[in-house]
């Protein structure tokens, strides 16, 4: 685990983070929209996948978010189809994004 994940608490359940805060806009656009500066945030890049077949890729991403995350920007879901010897091809989904963590909530 990185220093950031050990210092900040992780989300326990995907339901703890509202889907409305998974944004496709950039960090610069979010900062301008929220009346803040990019310097007010620590960015934290994440890649989440389906941990099991009943879970969506965004649930995998959300379950990795630091508790203090204000929003996830540059959010995307990538779908890959890869060859498989067992079933011919397997489709995998990965959710990627950048968590924005307000600096005033970080422990020093």
N, C-alpha and C positions, 0 to 999 in steps of 0.2 A: 504494500500500500504506500501511496505517496504521503508526504508530509501533510498535504491539504486534507486527504481523507481521514487521516488519523486525528487531526486537530478539529475538524468539523464533524458534527454528527451526520450520519447517513439517514436517508428516508427509510422507514421500515416497510411501508406499504405504498404501492403506486397511487392509491386513492388519496394519499396525503398531499399530493401536488396537483393543482387544477390543470386540466388539459389546455385551458385558455392561456396559460403562461408558456406553452410550447409555441414559439414564434419563428416564422421564417424570415423575419427582418434581421438586419445586421445589428451588432452591438452598438455601432455609432447611431443608427436610426433609433434604437431603443433608448439610448441615453438622451438623445434630443427630444424624443417623445415624452419621456418621463421628467424632463427638466433637470437632468443630472449630467455630470461629466463622466467620460469613460474612466477617468482617474478615481472615481468613487467606487469602482468595482474591481474585483479580482476575477479574471476569466478562468474557467476550468473546463477544459475539453473532455467530452465523454462519448463513448460508443456503447450502445446497449443492444442486446439481441434478445430473441425469444428464449427465455430460460427453459420453457417447456411449451408444448404445442397449444396449451390453453391460454397462453400469454401473448400479448402483442409486443412488437419491438419497442414501442414507446414505454410500456410497463418496465421492460428491462432497463431502459435508460433512466426512467424516473427512480427506480429502486437504487440507483447508484448516485443520485443527486445529494450533495451536501444539504443538510437541513435548512441552512440559511439562504438557500438559492432564492433569488427574487424572480428570475425569469430564465428561460433557456432560449437563446437566440441562434440564428443560422441553423434551425432545426430542419432535418431532412430524414427521410426513410429511404434506404437503398435496398433494392431487391436484387439478389444474385441467384442465378441458376447454375449449379455446378454438377459435373458428371458424378454418378455414383455407380459402383459395381453392383450394388444390391437392387436398386430400383430404377436405374437408368439416369435419373437426374433428381437433384434435391434443390428446392427453392429455399433460400435463407433470407431473412429480413434483418437489417441493422438500422437502428435509429442513431443519428449523430447530432450533436449540437454543442453549444458552449453555454455552460451555466454561468450566470452573472451573480456573484456573491458580494453584497455591499460590504465595503471595508470596515464600517463601524460595527458590524456584527461579529467580526472575527476576533478570536481571543489572541491576546498578545503574550 
